[in-house]
């Protein structure tokens, strides 16, 4: 039992670590840069993003843990490597959009991120259907974020 709990803490911690790294670029730029951008009327208020991302990182970590718990690192190498790749892409988006102030580059990258999440979700589903299902809210949120990213890019040439 301690091994399973430690595994859960590692996978959830890894997910939140990606979010924490991304927030290093995000947080300082919200009041100074993001607040001054033209944004569509359907942009959520800033306070929504923290709770939504926290829930998503928790679900992502649990999903990875379920795959690891079912098949281990060796047999789960493909889905778990895809999971790590999409975590890196998640972080890179924050660095491009908020850190470099490049919604154009961030939009191209978020399309790649969405595809990586989808691929990860499918591979997780094949191992543990619940693991794949837990990534669906993340996929939907990133789809929404991609639309928002595109709208911001277009409104701020």
Secondary structure, 3 states (H helix, E strand, C coil): CHHHHHHHHHHHHHHHHHHHHHHHHHHHHHHHCHHHCCCCCCCCCHHHHHHHHHHHHHHHHHHHHHHHHHHHHHHCHHHHHHHHHHHHHHHHHHHHHHHCCCHHHHHHHHHHHHHHHHHHHHHHHHHCHHHHHHCHHHHHHHHHHHHHHHHHHHHCC
